[in-house]
Amino acid sequence: MSEDDYCLIASARPPRAEGPPYAECVLCREPTEYPESYKGITLCPVCEWQEAQRTACSG
């Protein structure tokens, strides 16, 4: 069995921006790697990593 068989949470990532302007992180307001025009929740790399750690499936 693969690790994906245990995790039921699937996350859709926004497209990466080619350059500025960047969207703000919804948690810390720092620039993200995503375009400003993206509609939805965007997180900076630090908050994205912290959120992944917080919501990781443990088995």
MOJO-V336539 format. One record per backbone hydrogen bond with DSSP energy under -0.5 kcal/mol. NH is the residue of the N-H (numbers start at 1). CO is the residue of the C=O. Records with the same first field share a line. If there is no record, write none. Layout:
BEGIN
NH=CO + CO
END
This chain:
BEGIN
5=2
6=3
7=3
10=8
13=11
17=33
23=34
25=30
26=42
29=25
32=23
35=15
36=21
38=35
40=38
48=44
49=45
50=46
51=47
52=48
53=49
54=50
55=51
56=52
END
